[in-house]
Amino acid sequence: MIMIKNEPSFSEKVKKIIKTIPPGRVSTYGQIAAYAGDPRGARQVSWVLYSSSRKDDLPWHRVVNSKGQISLRGSGHEMQKALLQQEGIRFDETDTIDLDIYLWQPEHAF
């Protein structure tokens, strides 16, 4: 009998990746999707964050869009910005994070 190792789902990979983003760094939806195996899955990453952040204790605030901006609006935007600033991340006058400085680059593939 051949045993087949169960491959983690895309969602499980996404959660694992998000949990490894260190304080003071950010990642993008697209970057996480690519590391999880689907370079076109940025919207799926957004859904995983929406549906699992609280129950899986994900550092959701460390995920931004490809421009280095917060995608949330209203109070969610302000909360995310405050959490990132508490970790030392600075925003410019257009509310953008310099990804050359703060983008997380993992040391290993997932």
GIURQUI-V138066 format. One record per helix or strand. SS is the DSSP state (h for helix, s for strand). FROM is the first residue (numbers start at 1). TO is the last residue. If there is no record, write none. Layout:
SS FROM TO
SS FROM TO
This chain:
h 10 19
s 26 28
h 29 35
h 42 52
h 60 62
s 63 64
h 74 86
s 91 91
s 97 97
h 99 102
s 103 103
